[in-house]
Amino acid sequence: MIQFWMDQPPLFVHRLSRGEIFEGPRFATVDEGDEATVISSKAGEGAVGPYVCITMGPFDLGLIGILARASAALMEEKVPIFVISTYRHDHILIPLEMTRNAVKALTDAGFSKRK
C-alpha cells in the first residue's frame, strides 16, 4: 500500500520575475528562465496559499500511474492540486482548508496515511 504524509509547515507559492530575489526558506524552486516559482514556508506580498504538502514515495522512476490515481481521487472531491515531482517523491500541494477532504479522498482510493 502506498503511504502519504504531511510533515511540512504550511507552504506558500511565490511567482518571481527574472532577476527578482527571494529571501527566505525554500522548499522548492523551479526556474523557467523568464520567471521562477518558489515554494516556501514564508508568506509574503503576492504569495498564494497556505497549502498543505502531501508527500508520497520514495518511488522508482519506472513506476506508472501513482500520481494519476492520487490526482483522480482528489479531482473527485474537487480538491485543486499543485504538484512537484522529484527524483524519488511526489509532493501534492492542496489548499490548507481542504486537508480533511484530501485525506479522505486519498484513503478512500487505497492510499494509507502514515502515522
MARMAR-136507 format. One record per residue: x, y, z of N, C-alpha, C in turn; residue in three letters; residue number from 1; chain. Coordinates in steps of 0.2 Angstrom, whole numbers, plus 2048, in hexadecimal, padded with zeros to 3 digits. Each point is the difference from the previous one (the first is absolute). Example, Ala and Ser with C-alpha at 12.3 -4.5 7.8 and 13.67 -1.06 7.14 Angstrom:
<atoms>
n_x: 842	n_y: 7E4	n_z: 827	ca_x: 7FC	ca_y: 806	ca_z: 800	c_x: 804	c_y: 806	c_z: 800	resn: ala	resi: 1	chain: A
n_x: 7FE	n_y: 805	n_z: 7FC	ca_x: 804	ca_y: 806	ca_z: 801	c_x: 7FC	c_y: 805	c_z: 803	resn: ser	resi: 2	chain: A
</atoms>
This chain:
<atoms>
n_x: 804	n_y: 7FA	n_z: 800	ca_x: 7FC	ca_y: 806	ca_z: 800	c_x: 804	c_y: 806	c_z: 800	resn: met	resi: 1	chain: A
n_x: 7FF	n_y: 805	n_z: 7FC	ca_x: 804	ca_y: 806	ca_z: 7FF	c_x: 7FE	c_y: 805	c_z: 806	resn: ile	resi: 2	chain: A
n_x: 805	n_y: 802	n_z: 804	ca_x: 7FE	ca_y: 805	ca_z: 805	c_x: 802	c_y: 807	c_z: 7FE	resn: gln	resi: 3	chain: A
n_x: 7FC	n_y: 805	n_z: 804	ca_x: 801	ca_y: 807	ca_z: 7FF	c_x: 801	c_y: 803	c_z: 807	resn: phe	resi: 4	chain: A
n_x: 803	n_y: 806	n_z: 800	ca_x: 801	ca_y: 803	ca_z: 807	c_x: 800	c_y: 808	c_z: 7FE	resn: trp	resi: 5	chain: A
n_x: 7FF	n_y: 803	n_z: 806	ca_x: 800	ca_y: 808	ca_z: 800	c_x: 804	c_y: 802	c_z: 805	resn: met	resi: 6	chain: A
n_x: 807	n_y: 801	n_z: 7FF	ca_x: 805	ca_y: 802	ca_z: 805	c_x: 803	c_y: 807	c_z: 7FF	resn: asp	resi: 7	chain: A
n_x: 7FD	n_y: 804	n_z: 7FB	ca_x: 803	ca_y: 806	ca_z: 7FF	c_x: 7FB	c_y: 806	c_z: 803	resn: gln	resi: 8	chain: A
n_x: 803	n_y: 805	n_z: 802	ca_x: 7FC	ca_y: 806	ca_z: 802	c_x: 7FB	c_y: 802	c_z: 7FB	resn: pro	resi: 9	chain: A
n_x: 7FB	n_y: 804	n_z: 801	ca_x: 7FC	ca_y: 803	ca_z: 7FA	c_x: 805	c_y: 804	c_z: 7FB	resn: pro	resi: 10	chain: A
n_x: 7FF	n_y: 7FF	n_z: 7FA	ca_x: 804	ca_y: 802	ca_z: 7FB	c_x: 7FC	c_y: 805	c_z: 7FC	resn: leu	resi: 11	chain: A
n_x: 804	n_y: 805	n_z: 7FD	ca_x: 7FE	ca_y: 805	ca_z: 7FB	c_x: 803	c_y: 800	c_z: 7FA	resn: phe	resi: 12	chain: A
n_x: 7FD	n_y: 802	n_z: 7FA	ca_x: 803	ca_y: 800	ca_z: 7FA	c_x: 801	c_y: 807	c_z: 7FE	resn: val	resi: 13	chain: A
n_x: 806	n_y: 801	n_z: 7FD	ca_x: 802	ca_y: 807	ca_z: 7FE	c_x: 802	c_y: 800	c_z: 7F9	resn: his	resi: 14	chain: A
n_x: 7FE	n_y: 805	n_z: 7FC	ca_x: 802	ca_y: 800	ca_z: 7F9	c_x: 805	c_y: 806	c_z: 7FF	resn: arg	resi: 15	chain: A
n_x: 806	n_y: 7FF	n_z: 7FE	ca_x: 805	ca_y: 805	ca_z: 800	c_x: 801	c_y: 801	c_z: 7F8	resn: leu	resi: 16	chain: A
n_x: 801	n_y: 807	n_z: 7FF	ca_x: 803	ca_y: 802	ca_z: 7F9	c_x: 807	c_y: 7FE	c_z: 800	resn: ser	resi: 17	chain: A
n_x: 803	n_y: 800	n_z: 7FA	ca_x: 807	ca_y: 7FF	ca_z: 7FE	c_x: 804	c_y: 805	c_z: 804	resn: arg	resi: 18	chain: A
n_x: 805	n_y: 7FE	n_z: 804	ca_x: 804	ca_y: 805	ca_z: 804	c_x: 7FD	c_y: 802	c_z: 807	resn: gly	resi: 19	chain: A
n_x: 7FA	n_y: 7FE	n_z: 801	ca_x: 7FD	ca_y: 802	ca_z: 807	c_x: 803	c_y: 7FB	c_z: 805	resn: glu	resi: 20	chain: A
n_x: 802	n_y: 803	n_z: 806	ca_x: 803	ca_y: 7FC	ca_z: 805	c_x: 7FB	c_y: 7FE	c_z: 805	resn: ile	resi: 21	chain: A
n_x: 800	n_y: 7F9	n_z: 802	ca_x: 7FC	ca_y: 7FE	ca_z: 806	c_x: 804	c_y: 7FF	c_z: 806	resn: phe	resi: 22	chain: A
n_x: 7FE	n_y: 803	n_z: 805	ca_x: 804	ca_y: 7FF	ca_z: 807	c_x: 7FB	c_y: 7FC	c_z: 804	resn: glu	resi: 23	chain: A
n_x: 803	n_y: 7FA	n_z: 802	ca_x: 7FC	ca_y: 7FC	ca_z: 805	c_x: 801	c_y: 7F9	c_z: 7FE	resn: gly	resi: 24	chain: A
n_x: 7FD	n_y: 7FB	n_z: 805	ca_x: 801	ca_y: 7F9	ca_z: 7FF	c_x: 7FD	c_y: 7FE	c_z: 7F9	resn: pro	resi: 25	chain: A
n_x: 803	n_y: 7FB	n_z: 7FD	ca_x: 7FD	ca_y: 7FD	ca_z: 7FA	c_x: 7FF	c_y: 7F8	c_z: 801	resn: arg	resi: 26	chain: A
n_x: 7FA	n_y: 7FE	n_z: 7FE	ca_x: 7FE	ca_y: 7F9	ca_z: 800	c_x: 802	c_y: 7FE	c_z: 7F9	resn: phe	resi: 27	chain: A
n_x: 7FE	n_y: 804	n_z: 7FB	ca_x: 802	ca_y: 7FE	ca_z: 7F9	c_x: 800	c_y: 806	c_z: 7FC	resn: ala	resi: 28	chain: A
n_x: 804	n_y: 800	n_z: 7FA	ca_x: 801	ca_y: 806	ca_z: 7FC	c_x: 800	c_y: 7FD	c_z: 7F8	resn: thr	resi: 29	chain: A
n_x: 7FC	n_y: 803	n_z: 7FC	ca_x: 800	ca_y: 7FE	ca_z: 7F9	c_x: 802	c_y: 806	c_z: 7FC	resn: val	resi: 30	chain: A
n_x: 805	n_y: 800	n_z: 7FD	ca_x: 802	ca_y: 806	ca_z: 7FC	c_x: 7FF	c_y: 7FE	c_z: 7F8	resn: asp	resi: 31	chain: A
n_x: 7FB	n_y: 804	n_z: 7FD	ca_x: 7FE	ca_y: 7FF	ca_z: 7F9	c_x: 803	c_y: 805	c_z: 7FC	resn: glu	resi: 32	chain: A
n_x: 806	n_y: 803	n_z: 802	ca_x: 803	ca_y: 805	ca_z: 7FC	c_x: 7FD	c_y: 807	c_z: 800	resn: gly	resi: 33	chain: A
n_x: 7FA	n_y: 801	n_z: 7FE	ca_x: 7FD	ca_y: 807	ca_z: 801	c_x: 7FD	c_y: 801	c_z: 806	resn: asp	resi: 34	chain: A
n_x: 7FE	n_y: 7FB	n_z: 804	ca_x: 7FE	ca_y: 801	ca_z: 807	c_x: 801	c_y: 7FA	c_z: 804	resn: glu	resi: 35	chain: A
n_x: 7FF	n_y: 800	n_z: 806	ca_x: 802	ca_y: 7FB	ca_z: 805	c_x: 7FA	c_y: 7FF	c_z: 805	resn: ala	resi: 36	chain: A
n_x: 7FF	n_y: 7FA	n_z: 802	ca_x: 7FB	ca_y: 7FE	ca_z: 805	c_x: 803	c_y: 7FE	c_z: 806	resn: thr	resi: 37	chain: A
n_x: 7FF	n_y: 803	n_z: 806	ca_x: 803	ca_y: 7FE	ca_z: 806	c_x: 7FB	c_y: 7FE	c_z: 805	resn: val	resi: 38	chain: A
n_x: 801	n_y: 7FA	n_z: 803	ca_x: 7FB	ca_y: 7FE	ca_z: 805	c_x: 804	c_y: 800	c_z: 806	resn: ile	resi: 39	chain: A
n_x: 7FC	n_y: 803	n_z: 805	ca_x: 804	ca_y: 802	ca_z: 806	c_x: 7FB	c_y: 800	c_z: 806	resn: ser	resi: 40	chain: A
n_x: 802	n_y: 7FF	n_z: 806	ca_x: 7FC	ca_y: 801	ca_z: 806	c_x: 7FF	c_y: 808	c_z: 802	resn: ser	resi: 41	chain: A
n_x: 803	n_y: 804	n_z: 7FC	ca_x: 800	ca_y: 807	ca_z: 801	c_x: 7FA	c_y: 803	c_z: 7FC	resn: lys	resi: 42	chain: A
n_x: 7FB	n_y: 803	n_z: 804	ca_x: 7FB	ca_y: 804	ca_z: 7FC	c_x: 803	c_y: 806	c_z: 7FE	resn: ala	resi: 43	chain: A
n_x: 7FC	n_y: 804	n_z: 7FC	ca_x: 803	ca_y: 806	ca_z: 7FE	c_x: 7FB	c_y: 803	c_z: 7FB	resn: gly	resi: 44	chain: A
n_x: 801	n_y: 807	n_z: 7FE	ca_x: 7FC	ca_y: 803	ca_z: 7FB	c_x: 800	c_y: 7FC	c_z: 7F9	resn: glu	resi: 45	chain: A
n_x: 7FA	n_y: 7FF	n_z: 7FE	ca_x: 800	ca_y: 7FC	ca_z: 7FA	c_x: 800	c_y: 7F9	c_z: 800	resn: gly	resi: 46	chain: A
n_x: 801	n_y: 7FD	n_z: 806	ca_x: 801	ca_y: 7F9	ca_z: 801	c_x: 7F9	c_y: 7FD	c_z: 800	resn: ala	resi: 47	chain: A
n_x: 7FF	n_y: 7FA	n_z: 7FD	ca_x: 7FA	ca_y: 7FC	ca_z: 800	c_x: 801	c_y: 7FB	c_z: 805	resn: val	resi: 48	chain: A
n_x: 7FA	n_y: 7FF	n_z: 804	ca_x: 800	ca_y: 7FA	ca_z: 805	c_x: 7FC	c_y: 802	c_z: 806	resn: gly	resi: 49	chain: A
n_x: 801	n_y: 7FD	n_z: 805	ca_x: 804	ca_y: 7FA	ca_z: 802	c_x: 7FE	c_y: 7FA	c_z: 7FD	resn: pro	resi: 50	chain: A
n_x: 805	n_y: 7FC	n_z: 7FF	ca_x: 7FF	ca_y: 7F9	ca_z: 7FD	c_x: 802	c_y: 7FB	c_z: 805	resn: tyr	resi: 51	chain: A
n_x: 7FD	n_y: 7FA	n_z: 800	ca_x: 803	ca_y: 7FA	ca_z: 803	c_x: 804	c_y: 7FC	c_z: 7FB	resn: val	resi: 52	chain: A
n_x: 805	n_y: 7FD	n_z: 802	ca_x: 804	ca_y: 7FC	ca_z: 7FC	c_x: 7FF	c_y: 7F9	c_z: 801	resn: cys	resi: 53	chain: A
n_x: 7FD	n_y: 7FC	n_z: 7FC	ca_x: 800	ca_y: 7F9	ca_z: 800	c_x: 805	c_y: 7FD	c_z: 7FC	resn: ile	resi: 54	chain: A
n_x: 804	n_y: 7FC	n_z: 804	ca_x: 806	ca_y: 7FC	ca_z: 7FD	c_x: 7FF	c_y: 7F9	c_z: 7FF	resn: thr	resi: 55	chain: A
n_x: 802	n_y: 7FD	n_z: 7FA	ca_x: 800	ca_y: 7F9	ca_z: 7FF	c_x: 807	c_y: 7FE	c_z: 7FE	resn: met	resi: 56	chain: A
n_x: 802	n_y: 7FA	n_z: 801	ca_x: 806	ca_y: 7FD	ca_z: 7FE	c_x: 804	c_y: 7FC	c_z: 805	resn: gly	resi: 57	chain: A
n_x: 806	n_y: 7FF	n_z: 7FF	ca_x: 804	ca_y: 801	ca_z: 7FA	c_x: 7FD	c_y: 7FB	c_z: 7FB	resn: pro	resi: 58	chain: A
n_x: 801	n_y: 802	n_z: 7FA	ca_x: 7FE	ca_y: 7FC	ca_z: 7FA	c_x: 806	c_y: 7FF	c_z: 7FB	resn: phe	resi: 59	chain: A
n_x: 800	n_y: 7FB	n_z: 7FC	ca_x: 804	ca_y: 7FF	ca_z: 7FB	c_x: 7FD	c_y: 803	c_z: 7FA	resn: asp	resi: 60	chain: A
n_x: 804	n_y: 803	n_z: 7FC	ca_x: 7FE	ca_y: 804	ca_z: 7FA	c_x: 7FC	c_y: 7FC	c_z: 7FB	resn: leu	resi: 61	chain: A
n_x: 800	n_y: 7FA	n_z: 800	ca_x: 7FD	ca_y: 7FB	ca_z: 7FB	c_x: 7F9	c_y: 7FF	c_z: 802	resn: gly	resi: 62	chain: A
n_x: 7FE	n_y: 802	n_z: 806	ca_x: 7F9	ca_y: 7FE	ca_z: 802	c_x: 7FB	c_y: 805	c_z: 7FC	resn: leu	resi: 63	chain: A
n_x: 7FA	n_y: 7FD	n_z: 7FF	ca_x: 7FB	ca_y: 803	ca_z: 7FC	c_x: 7F9	c_y: 801	c_z: 804	resn: ile	resi: 64	chain: A
n_x: 7FD	n_y: 806	n_z: 7FF	ca_x: 7F9	ca_y: 801	ca_z: 802	c_x: 7FF	c_y: 802	c_z: 808	resn: gly	resi: 65	chain: A
n_x: 805	n_y: 800	n_z: 804	ca_x: 7FF	ca_y: 802	ca_z: 807	c_x: 7FD	c_y: 807	c_z: 800	resn: ile	resi: 66	chain: A
n_x: 803	n_y: 805	n_z: 7FD	ca_x: 7FE	ca_y: 807	ca_z: 801	c_x: 7F9	c_y: 800	c_z: 7FC	resn: leu	resi: 67	chain: A
n_x: 7FF	n_y: 7FD	n_z: 7FB	ca_x: 7FA	ca_y: 800	ca_z: 7FC	c_x: 7FA	c_y: 7FE	c_z: 805	resn: ala	resi: 68	chain: A
n_x: 801	n_y: 7FA	n_z: 803	ca_x: 7FB	ca_y: 7FE	ca_z: 805	c_x: 7FF	c_y: 805	c_z: 805	resn: arg	resi: 69	chain: A
n_x: 805	n_y: 803	n_z: 803	ca_x: 7FF	ca_y: 804	ca_z: 806	c_x: 7FC	c_y: 807	c_z: 7FD	resn: ala	resi: 70	chain: A
n_x: 802	n_y: 802	n_z: 7FA	ca_x: 7FD	ca_y: 806	ca_z: 7FE	c_x: 7F9	c_y: 7FF	c_z: 7FE	resn: ser	resi: 71	chain: A
n_x: 7FF	n_y: 7FA	n_z: 7FD	ca_x: 7F9	ca_y: 7FE	ca_z: 7FE	c_x: 7FB	c_y: 800	c_z: 807	resn: ala	resi: 72	chain: A
n_x: 803	n_y: 7FD	n_z: 805	ca_x: 7FC	ca_y: 800	ca_z: 806	c_x: 7FF	c_y: 807	c_z: 803	resn: ala	resi: 73	chain: A
n_x: 805	n_y: 804	n_z: 800	ca_x: 7FF	ca_y: 807	ca_z: 802	c_x: 7FB	c_y: 804	c_z: 7FC	resn: leu	resi: 74	chain: A
n_x: 800	n_y: 7FF	n_z: 7F9	ca_x: 7FC	ca_y: 803	ca_z: 7FB	c_x: 7F9	c_y: 7FE	c_z: 802	resn: met	resi: 75	chain: A
n_x: 7FE	n_y: 7FA	n_z: 802	ca_x: 7FA	ca_y: 7FE	ca_z: 802	c_x: 7FD	c_y: 804	c_z: 806	resn: glu	resi: 76	chain: A
n_x: 804	n_y: 802	n_z: 804	ca_x: 7FE	ca_y: 804	ca_z: 806	c_x: 801	c_y: 807	c_z: 7FF	resn: glu	resi: 77	chain: A
n_x: 802	n_y: 802	n_z: 7F9	ca_x: 800	ca_y: 807	ca_z: 7FE	c_x: 806	c_y: 804	c_z: 804	resn: lys	resi: 78	chain: A
n_x: 805	n_y: 7FC	n_z: 802	ca_x: 806	ca_y: 803	ca_z: 803	c_x: 805	c_y: 802	c_z: 7FB	resn: val	resi: 79	chain: A
n_x: 801	n_y: 807	n_z: 7FF	ca_x: 805	ca_y: 802	ca_z: 7FB	c_x: 807	c_y: 7FE	c_z: 803	resn: pro	resi: 80	chain: A
n_x: 805	n_y: 7FF	n_z: 7FB	ca_x: 807	ca_y: 7FD	ca_z: 802	c_x: 805	c_y: 804	c_z: 7FC	resn: ile	resi: 81	chain: A
n_x: 806	n_y: 801	n_z: 803	ca_x: 806	ca_y: 803	ca_z: 7FD	c_x: 805	c_y: 7FA	c_z: 802	resn: phe	resi: 82	chain: A
n_x: 803	n_y: 7FD	n_z: 7FB	ca_x: 804	ca_y: 7FB	ca_z: 800	c_x: 808	c_y: 801	c_z: 7FF	resn: val	resi: 83	chain: A
n_x: 804	n_y: 7FE	n_z: 804	ca_x: 807	ca_y: 800	ca_z: 7FF	c_x: 803	c_y: 7F9	c_z: 800	resn: ile	resi: 84	chain: A
n_x: 803	n_y: 7FD	n_z: 7FB	ca_x: 803	ca_y: 7FA	ca_z: 800	c_x: 807	c_y: 800	c_z: 800	resn: ser	resi: 85	chain: A
n_x: 804	n_y: 7FC	n_z: 804	ca_x: 807	ca_y: 800	ca_z: 800	c_x: 802	c_y: 7F9	c_z: 7FE	resn: thr	resi: 86	chain: A
n_x: 806	n_y: 7FF	n_z: 801	ca_x: 803	ca_y: 7F9	ca_z: 7FE	c_x: 7FD	c_y: 7FA	c_z: 803	resn: tyr	resi: 87	chain: A
n_x: 7FE	n_y: 801	n_z: 807	ca_x: 7FD	ca_y: 7FB	ca_z: 804	c_x: 7F9	c_y: 801	c_z: 803	resn: arg	resi: 88	chain: A
n_x: 7FE	n_y: 806	n_z: 800	ca_x: 7FA	ca_y: 802	ca_z: 804	c_x: 7FB	c_y: 804	c_z: 7FB	resn: his	resi: 89	chain: A
n_x: 7FA	n_y: 7FF	n_z: 802	ca_x: 7FB	ca_y: 805	ca_z: 7FD	c_x: 7FD	c_y: 804	c_z: 806	resn: asp	resi: 90	chain: A
n_x: 800	n_y: 806	n_z: 7FF	ca_x: 7FD	ca_y: 805	ca_z: 805	c_x: 7FA	c_y: 803	c_z: 7FD	resn: his	resi: 91	chain: A
n_x: 7FA	n_y: 7FF	n_z: 803	ca_x: 7FA	ca_y: 803	ca_z: 7FE	c_x: 7FE	c_y: 806	c_z: 805	resn: ile	resi: 92	chain: A
n_x: 800	n_y: 806	n_z: 7FD	ca_x: 7FE	ca_y: 805	ca_z: 804	c_x: 7F8	c_y: 801	c_z: 7FF	resn: leu	resi: 93	chain: A
n_x: 7FD	n_y: 801	n_z: 806	ca_x: 7F8	ca_y: 801	ca_z: 800	c_x: 7FF	c_y: 806	c_z: 805	resn: ile	resi: 94	chain: A
n_x: 7FA	n_y: 803	n_z: 7FE	ca_x: 7FE	ca_y: 806	ca_z: 805	c_x: 7FF	c_y: 7FD	c_z: 807	resn: pro	resi: 95	chain: A
n_x: 803	n_y: 804	n_z: 805	ca_x: 800	ca_y: 7FE	ca_z: 807	c_x: 7F9	c_y: 7FE	c_z: 802	resn: leu	resi: 96	chain: A
n_x: 7FB	n_y: 804	n_z: 7FE	ca_x: 7F9	ca_y: 7FF	ca_z: 802	c_x: 7FD	c_y: 7F9	c_z: 7FD	resn: glu	resi: 97	chain: A
n_x: 803	n_y: 7FD	n_z: 7FC	ca_x: 7FE	ca_y: 7FA	ca_z: 7FD	c_x: 803	c_y: 7FA	c_z: 802	resn: met	resi: 98	chain: A
n_x: 804	n_y: 800	n_z: 805	ca_x: 804	ca_y: 7FB	ca_z: 803	c_x: 7FC	c_y: 7FA	c_z: 801	resn: thr	resi: 99	chain: A
n_x: 7FB	n_y: 801	n_z: 804	ca_x: 7FB	ca_y: 7FA	ca_z: 802	c_x: 7FE	c_y: 7FC	c_z: 7FA	resn: arg	resi: 100	chain: A
n_x: 7FD	n_y: 804	n_z: 7FB	ca_x: 7FD	ca_y: 7FD	ca_z: 7F9	c_x: 806	c_y: 7FC	c_z: 7FD	resn: asn	resi: 101	chain: A
n_x: 806	n_y: 803	n_z: 7FF	ca_x: 805	ca_y: 7FD	ca_z: 7FD	c_x: 802	c_y: 7F9	c_z: 803	resn: ala	resi: 102	chain: A
n_x: 801	n_y: 800	n_z: 807	ca_x: 802	ca_y: 7FA	ca_z: 803	c_x: 7FA	c_y: 7FB	c_z: 7FF	resn: val	resi: 103	chain: A
n_x: 7FA	n_y: 802	n_z: 801	ca_x: 7FB	ca_y: 7FB	ca_z: 7FE	c_x: 800	c_y: 7FD	c_z: 7F9	resn: lys	resi: 104	chain: A
n_x: 801	n_y: 805	n_z: 7FB	ca_x: 800	ca_y: 7FE	ca_z: 7F9	c_x: 806	c_y: 7FB	c_z: 7FF	resn: ala	resi: 105	chain: A
n_x: 806	n_y: 801	n_z: 803	ca_x: 805	ca_y: 7FC	ca_z: 7FF	c_x: 800	c_y: 7F9	c_z: 804	resn: leu	resi: 106	chain: A
n_x: 7FD	n_y: 800	n_z: 806	ca_x: 7FF	ca_y: 7FA	ca_z: 803	c_x: 7FB	c_y: 7FC	c_z: 7FD	resn: thr	resi: 107	chain: A
n_x: 7FA	n_y: 803	n_z: 7FE	ca_x: 7FB	ca_y: 7FC	ca_z: 7FC	c_x: 803	c_y: 7FD	c_z: 7FA	resn: asp	resi: 108	chain: A
n_x: 805	n_y: 803	n_z: 7FD	ca_x: 803	ca_y: 7FD	ca_z: 7F9	c_x: 805	c_y: 7FB	c_z: 802	resn: ala	resi: 109	chain: A
n_x: 801	n_y: 7FE	n_z: 806	ca_x: 805	ca_y: 7FB	ca_z: 802	c_x: 807	c_y: 802	c_z: 802	resn: gly	resi: 110	chain: A
n_x: 801	n_y: 807	n_z: 801	ca_x: 806	ca_y: 802	ca_z: 803	c_x: 800	c_y: 800	c_z: 807	resn: phe	resi: 111	chain: A
n_x: 805	n_y: 7FF	n_z: 804	ca_x: 800	ca_y: 800	ca_z: 807	c_x: 804	c_y: 806	c_z: 803	resn: ser	resi: 112	chain: A
n_x: 7FD	n_y: 803	n_z: 805	ca_x: 803	ca_y: 806	ca_z: 803	c_x: 805	c_y: 7FD	c_z: 805	resn: lys	resi: 113	chain: A
n_x: 806	n_y: 802	n_z: 800	ca_x: 805	ca_y: 7FE	ca_z: 804	c_x: 7FF	c_y: 804	c_z: 807	resn: arg	resi: 114	chain: A
n_x: 801	n_y: 7FC	n_z: 805	ca_x: 7FE	ca_y: 803	ca_z: 807	c_x: 806	c_y: 804	c_z: 803	resn: lys	resi: 115	chain: A
</atoms>
